[in-house]
Amino acid sequence: MSSPPGRRARLSSPGTSRQTPDAREEVRHRLKDLIEGNRVMIFSKSYCPHSTRVKELFSSLGVDYNILELDQVDDGASVQEVLTEISNQKTVPNIFVNKVHVGGCDRTFQAHKNGLLQKLLQEDSAHDYDLIVIGGGSGGLSCAKEAANLGKKVMVLDFVVPSPRGSSWGWALSVWSRGQGREARVLTLLASSSGRPHMVDATVLGLTLAPCPFSWPLLLLTLGLGGTCVNVGCIPKKLMHQAALLGQALQDSRKFGWEYNQQVRHNWEAMTEAIQNHISSLNWSYRLTLREKGVAYVNSYGEFVELHKIKATNKKGQETFYTASKFVIATGERPRYLGIQGDKEYCITSDDLFSLRYCPGRTLVVGASYVGLECAGFLAGLGLDVTVMVRSVLLRGFDQEMAEKVGSYLEQHGVKFQRKFTPVSVQQVEKGSPGKLKVVAKSTAGPETVEEVYNTVLLAIGRESCTRKIGLEKIGVKINEKTGKIPVNDVEQTNVPHVYAIGDVLEGKPELTPVAIQAGKLLARRLFGASLEKCDYINVPTTVFTPLEYGCCGLSEEKAIEVYKKENLEVYHTLFWPLEWTVAGRDNNTCYAKIICNKFDNERVVGFHLLGPNAGEITQGFAAAMKCGLTKQLLNDTIGIHPTCGEVFTTLEITKSSGLDITQKGC
């Protein structure tokens, strides 16, 4: 069968079988020109029946297409190798539609069957970009990179408004060279926006620069990609949590025979500098990745002015306008303030803590969110005097039995709790680093008022969605006026069809980094690729990194009762004693495990909860099992790894309804 007519593309290629790097790069550029310059680009082989089928399909649709027959060009095998690197597909036909990689024969016919091919063929190219992502956090970057992988022209707008204390994550970076010629040592000067400059070797950022005889800056950039998680959230939080665990390990080590006489103390400045250096390397890595994928990165504040038009304002106040066919809002959240005298002037939040230039000293943590309890935990673990002021309950939204056990452990290990109080004013009584602050607090249960002096007041009372000042009202995107959250449908689409949202700004969805990453990637594939897969927001695992970690997946006991009714549930639980704690003489009835099962669905596990060391690592595996429909019988049939904490879930026998004692007498 002869191929249907199609325009033949030309590609000059070196005639040698082994291309030089320069020649290979030249082929790459020519292939990309073909992909980006043609509505439909088919890489084919003239004798391939699958290629013929695809050509016949586009002919039947009345669509013009361009063909490059790889068996009819010079050094076609090498050309196909480069094409494989671009598309991650080794075979032909290899089809691109409006710069989107559709795939091979089967995927093209599948895309035609489900309507995605027609959608791609109708894509509008009248705008500056196919996609503009507002927000450079984990979700926004995931979406942008995936859209770029699919051949789309993408921009990321990212700008961090400084906190009231002046903190703004990211680094102004300039690279310097010391020495002459081959002896030159490349260094980097990193100056944070909070004004804490320091020098580190370029290798920290993974930089390799040629020797240079000059001693002035070679490079000047602003780096701050990664959003809350990388800069002021998960990453620095987990590292400070690890610092505190190492302190506990030092205490335990004596029981295991380690002897040391030198006085051990913690150096706050050394810790924060090491952590900030790691964050800088991540910022740098994200920036390089965007550049490699051809994503335009603009360090400016984005604000809608028309349906398809956005204004980008940089830190100097200069305005630039861009248009796009589609937009993704991934602006995330920032810490909330109390709205009382002195809160913004003297209090800090998690936006400030991880780059704080001095040890915070005696600290009041206001709020018992997971952020509040995690910070209280590692600060106390570093040897600081810490008090948590709680307005109502601990860990709102989490299983309350587990939350109280988390609080009890913190209290037993030095964290003080001031329950049913809320601050009404914060006053500076002594300047300094950290200085002294007088906090006046009022009881929520009566007329009682208390006053206390602290060095630092850390607010952890929740977060506000960054949606109110980005011009959504100008284009008609609806938000929840009370919370600022954006309602979306099951494909993350707002009420304005070409505007989507992902991450923490979504109404009713988990506020977790991996969720935003998954949602962003799948959204890009639905918008620009041959995919219909949606993000699954059910049974999302998470962990609270308090000194004793709390991992969970599925429903809390309260929510399970609300959904299934108490009489339809069976709760299996036990206290347990990790082997590592036995010799160290640590608490033998503190760690706790429970599963919540639906009795009338084969005892399927609908809630998983663990309080113990390394709970995050353990919970991850059980979350995968829950995705597969984990039941109590499957846990019973699973052989545990001994001696580990995770094995406790394979031997659960006691139910809450039995009322039997779960305290442990041995390991």
N, C-alpha and C positions, 0 to 999 in steps of 0.2 A: 504494500500500500504506500502510495506516495504521500509526503507530508503536505498539509494544506499550506497555501502561500503565507509567508510572513517575511518581514524585512530582515535581511541577514545583517547582523552586526559584525564589525571588523575589530580585531584586536591584534595589534602587532606585538610580538613576543620574542625574546631572545631565542636564538636557535640552538643554544647549548642545552644539554640535558641537566646541567647543574648551574642554577642561576646564582649570580652574586647577590648579596643582600640588597644592593641598589637596584638591580634588575627586578628582583622579586617585589620590592616596594613599588616600582614603576607599574608592574602588572596589577598589583593591588589597587593602585590609584585608577588605572584604566577600567578595571572591573567595577569599582565603585561609581565611576562616571557612567558606565552603562546602566547600572542599577538605578542611579538617581536621575538619569536623563531620559528614561523610558517608562511609559505608563505600565507596560507589561514586558518583563525581560525574562526570557526562557533560556537557560543554559542546557544544552541538549547534546545528543549524539545522533547523527543522521540515521543510524541503523537501529536505534532503540525504539521498540514498540510502545513503551510507556511514554516516551517523549512524544511520539506520534499521537497518542490518545489525548494528551494535554493540548497539543496544537489544534487538534480537531475540536476540542471543547471551546477554546477561545474563538475559533472560526465560527462555530455554531452560534456563539453569543454576539457575533458581529464586532468583536473587539480586535483592534490592531495590536500586534505584538511583535517584538524583536527577538531574534534567535541568534545565539552564538553556538555553532556546532563545534564542540570541543575536539572532535576527531578530524576537523578540517582546518585547525589553526596550528601554527608552528608551536612545537613543544607543548601540546595540549595537556599532557599529563601533569606538567609543572603548573600550568594554568589552573587545572582542576584542584591541585593541592592548595593553591592560594584561595580558590573559591571555597574550599572546605573550611579553611581558617575563618573566612568571613561569615559563612552560613552555618557552620557546624554540621554540615550534611555532606557525605562522601559521594553520594550517587547522583545520577541524572534521571529524569529532568529535575532541575533546580529552579524554582519559579519565584520571582519577585513581582509584586503588584503595588504600584505607587510607593516603591522603596521598602515595602513590607515583605519579609521573607515568609512565603506561604508554605513552601516545602516541596515535596515530590508529587508524584502522580496521585497516590491515594489521598494525601492531605488536601490536594487541590480539588479533587472531586468531592471530598467530604465538605470542604468549605463552600463549594457550589451548592451542595445539597441543603446545608443549613442556613444559607443566605449570607454567610460572611464574605464570600468572594464578591458578590454583587455590591455589598457594602464597601469593600475595599476599592472596587472599581469606580465608585461614585465619590471617593474622598475629595474634599475641596482643598485646593492648593493656593487659594487666593490670599492666604495670610502669611505673616512672617514665619510662623512656626506651626507645626502640626499639634504640638502640645507645649503648654507652659505649666510647670509645676510651681506652686507658691509654697515654699518651705523646703529647707535643705536637711530635714531630719531623716530618720531611718526609712520611714514610709515614702517620703517624697523622692529620696535618692533611689530607692528600689524601683519605683514606678518610672522614673526618668531613665534609668539605665536599661530597663527592659524595653521601653519604647524605642530607645536608641538602637538596641540590639535588633529590633524589628524594622530598622531602616528609617525611622521617623526623625524629623528635625525637632529637637527638644531644647527647651531652656529651663533652667532652675533659677528662681528668684529666692534669695535667702538673705534675711537681715535680722539681726538680734538687737532689739531695743534694750539698752542697758537697764539693769535693775535700779531701784531707787538708791541703792548704795553704790551704784556706778559699775557693777560687775556686768560684763558682757563676754560670753564665751567666744573663743577663737583667739587667734594670735596674729599680730603683725609680724611678718617674718622677713628678715634680711640675712642673706648669706655673705659671710666675710671669709677672707683668706688670710692666713698668717704665714710668713716666711716667703721664700723666693723660689720660683721655678719648680723643680721636682720635689723640693723640700717643703713646699707650701702645705700647710695644714688647714683644711677647710673647716670652719666653725660656723655655727648659726647663732645669731642673736635673736632670741624670742622675747618679744615684749607683749605681755597680755594687755587687754584693754583696761584691766583694773590697775595697770601701771606697775607690774612686777617683772622687770626684765631679768633675764639670766642667760648665760651662755651654755650651750651644749654642743657636743660633737655632731657633725652632719650625719654620722652613721645612725644616730638615734632616729632620724627621719628616713633612713634608708637611702640617703643621697650619695651619689658618687659623681663628683665633679672633677674635671681635668685640673691639674695644677695651674695656679695663676700667680703671677708675680705682683699683683696689685693688692692693696690693703684697704680697699673701700668696698661697699656692698656690691655683690654680684647679682643679687636677686631681691625683689621686694614684692611680697604677696600678703594678702589677708586670708587666713585660714580659720574656718570655724564650722566646717560642715559636720553633720552627724546629729545635730539637734540636741534635745535634752538628754537622751540616753548616753550618747558618747561624751558630752561635755560636762553635764551637771546632773547626771542620773545614774543609770545602771552601771556604767563602767567605773567611774570614781567611787561610787557607793560600794560596789563589790570589792574593790581594791582596799578601801578603808576597813571594810568588814574583815578582809583577810588579815590586815594589820592587827586588828583586835584579836582574831583567832590565834595569831602567832604569839601574842602576849599570854593567852591562856595555855598554849602549848609549852611555853617556857616554864610556867608553873607546874604543869603535869610532868615535864621531863625529869624533874628531880626524883619522882617516884619510880621512874624507869631507869634510874642509875646515873643520870647526867649530873655532873658536879661542876659548879662554877661559882666563883667568889666575887667576881666583878659586879658592881652594882649595875642593874639593868634599868634603863630609863628610855622613854620614847622621845624622839625628836620630830615634832610636828612639821617643821620647815623641810626637813629632809624627805619626809613622806610625801608632802604635797608637791614638792618639786619633782620627785620621781613619777608621781601619778600624772602631773601636768605634762611632763615630757612624753609619756605614753599617749596621752590624749592628742598631743601635737602630732605625733607620728600617724595617728588615725586620721586626723584632719588632712594631713598631707596626702595620705593614701587615697582618701575619697576624692580629693581634688584631682589627683593624677588619673584616677579611674574615669572621672567625668571627661577629662581632656582626651583620654584614649578612645572613649566611645563617641566623641564628637558632640557631647552635650554642652551647650553654652551655659556658663555659670556667671550670674550677675549678682554681686553683693549689694543688693538694693531692696528697699521696702516696696512690695507690690500692692497696688490698689486698683480695683476695677473702676473704669470710667465709662465704658460702653460694654455691650454684650460680648464682643470679641476683642476688646481693647483694654490694655492694662497700663497703668502708669508706674514706672520704677523710679524711686527716689533714693539716691545714694547718700552717704553720710555727710557730703558737702551740700546737700540740698538740690543737687542737679537732677532734673527730671528727664526721663526718656520714655517713649511710648512704644509698645509692642502689641502685635495682634497674634491671635492663635485660633485654630479651629476648635480646640478643646482645652479645658483647664482642669487641673486637679488642685484642690485646696488641701494642703498638708501642713498647716501652720501650727499644729500642736497646742500646748497649754503653757501657762506660766503661773508661778505661785500666787495665791490669793493673800491679801492683807486684811487686817482686822478692822481698819477704819477707825482707829482710836488715836488719841494723842501720843505721838512719838513712835508709832509703828514703822513708818517708812523712813524716818530720820535715824532711828537707832537699832531697829531689829534687822536680822538677816534672814534669808531663806536658803533653800538648797541651791539656788542660783549663785549664792555667794560663798557657801561653806567650803566647797571642795578646792577653791583657790585662795582661801583665807590666808593672809600672810603671817598670821600669828596664831598660836594655840588659843582656842576660845575660852579656856579656863572654866570657871563655874558656869554651867549652862542651864538655862530654862528652855525646854522644848515645849512649844505651845501646840497642842494637837496630838491625837493618837492615831493618825493615819499610818499606813505602812511606811511612808517616808519619815514620819516623826519617830516611830519606834525603831526603825533601822538606824537612824542617826543617833538617837539616844543610846542604842546598844553599842555601836562602835566607839562613840565618845567615852562611854563608861568603861569599855574594854581597853581604852588607851589610858585609863587611870584618872579621868576627869570626874568631878562632882556634877551629876546630872539629875535634873528633876523634870518630869513630864506632867504638864497641866492638861487635864482631860475634862472637856465640857460634858460629854455624855458617855459614849462607849468606846472601847478599843477596836480598832480595825473594822470600822463600819463597812458592811457589805461582805465581810468574811464570816465563816463559821464562828459563832460567838463562844462556844466551848473552847475552841482552839485559841481564839483571841485572848481569852482570860488566862489560859495556860501560858501563852507567850508573855503576857504581862506579869504573871506570877514568877516566871523564870527571871525576867529582867529585875524584878523587885528583890528576889533572893540574891542577885548578883550586883547589887549596889545602886540600881536606878530607883529614885524616889518618885512616887506618884501623888499628885495633888488632884483629887477627883472632885468633879462637879464645881469647878472654878473656871472663870474666864477673865483674861486681863481687861482692865478698863483704862489703864494709862501706863506709859513707859517713859521714864525721865532719866536723863543722863546726870549722874551725880559726880562722876570723875572721868575726865578724858584719859585716853591712853589706848594702848594696843594690848589687851582688849578694853581697858577702862572699866567703869562700873555703872550699872543701870538699876534704878529702882522700879520695881514692877508692883503696881497696885492691881489686885484681882478681887473679883466679887463672886460670891457663891451663886450657883444657879439653882440652889435648893433652899435658899433663905437669905437673910439680910447680912450675913457675915462678910467682912472684908479683910483681906490680908495684904501685908506689904513685905517685900523681900528684895534683897540686893543680889544681882548676878553680874557676871562679867559679860555674858553674851545671851541674847534672847533669839532663839531660832523659831520662826513661824513655819508650821507644817499643818495648815488648816484646810488644805485642798488647793485646787488649781482652777484657773479661769481659761476658757477657750479663747484663742487669739483670732476671733472672727468679727469683732465689732468695728474694727477700723480698717477694713480692707475693701470697702466699697460694695459689699454684697447687696446692700439696699438699692444701689444704683442699677443693678441688673436684675433685681427681683428674687434673689436667692433667699429662701426662708430660713430663719434660725429660731431656736427656742429662746425667746426673749429673756427668760429667767436664767438660763445656764449658758447661753451662747452656742450651744451645741447645734449641729446641722443634721436635720432629719434626711435620710437617704432611703432609696429602695434597696432591693436585695443585690443590686449590682453597683452600689455606692454612687448612684446618680441622684443629684439634687432635683428640686422641682424645675430647675432650668436645664434643659436636656444636654447641653454641651459642657456643663459644669459638674464635676464630680468631687468627692471628698473622701479622704482616708485618714486613719489614725485616731488620735485622741479627740479630735473635734467631732467625731461621729456620735450621734445620740443613741444611747442604749447598747454600745459596743464596748468590749474590754479595752482599757487604756494600757496597752502593753506593746512594747517595741516589736516583738516577733509577729504580732497580729498585724501591725501597720506594714511591716515588710512583706508579709504574705499577701495582704490585700492589695498593696501597690503593684506587686509583680503580676498578680492575676488580672488586675484592672487593665494594665497596659496590654496584656495579651488579648483581653476581650475587645479592647478598643481598636487594636491595630494588627492583631494576629488571628489565626484560625483557631480560636479557642472560645469555649462558652463556660469554662470552669469558674465557679464563684468561690469566694472566701468562706470557709466554714468557721463560724464563730461559736460552735458548740464544743464543750469539753476542752476548753483552752486551759492548759496548765500554767501555774505561776508559783512563785516562791517569795516569801517575805524573809529577807536576809537579816533577821535579828540574830543575836549571838547563838541562840538555838533556833535553827532555821525551821520555818513552817512552809511546807509544800502542799499544794492542793490541786485537784482537778475535778471538774463537775460541780455538783450542787453542794451548798452548805446544808447542814442538817435542818436549819430553819426553812430554807427554800425547798428542800425535798419534801418536808411535811406539807408545805403550802401547795406543792404541785401534786403529790401522790397521796396525801393523807397519812397520818402517823401509823394507822393500823395496817397499811399496805407496805410498810417498810421494815427491814431488819437491819439493825446497826451492830456490826461486829467491832470490838475494840479491845485494846490492851495497852498497858504500860510496858515499857521494855528498858533494858539496861545495856547500852552498847558495850561490847567487850573492851574497847579502848578506855572506857571510863572506870572499869573495875579496879585496875591496879592504881590508877590515879586517885581513886577514892572519891569520885564525883557521884552526884545524886543517882540513886538507883531506881527512883520512881518519878522521873520527870519526863522522859521521852514517851511519846504517846502516838498510837496509830489507830485509825478507825476507817471503816468503809461503810457506806450506806447503800443498801441493796433493795431493789424493787422485788418484793416477794412474789408478785404475780407476773413477772417477766423473767422467769428462770433465774431469779436472784441476780439480775444484771446489776453491776456496780454503777450507781449514778452519782456517787460522791466518794472521793478519795482524799484522805487527810493524814498528814504526817508531821509530827514535831520531833525533830532530831537532827543530829549532825549530817551534813551533806544532803539535806532534804531535797534541794533543787535537783541534784544529780539523780536521786532515786525516783523522784516524781516524774521526770522526763520519760522514763521507760514505761511506767504504769499508764501515762497519758496515751502512749501509742497503743497499749493493750485496750484501753477504754475505747479508743477509736474503732477497734476491732470487735467490740461488743463483749468485753470482759465480764465474766460471771464469777460468783463465789466458787462454784464447782471447778472452774478453770484454775482459780488460785489454789484450791485444794490439790489439784492434779499437778501443779507446778512444783518442781523440786527446788528448794531454796539453796542459795550459796551461803555456806557456813564458814566462819561466823561473820555475818553482815547485818546491818540494820534492815535492809530491804527484805530479808527472808521472813521477817515477822508477818508479812502479809500472806505468806503461804501456810501459816500455822494458826491463823485466827480461829478461835473456837467460841469465845464467850460473847454473848449478845448483851446489849444493854437491857433488853426486856427481861433477861434472866435474873438480873440483879446480883450476879456472882462477883466476887472480889477479883480485881485485875492487878493488884499490886504484886511486884516481883520480889522474890527472896534471893534469887541468884541470876546468873547471866543467861 
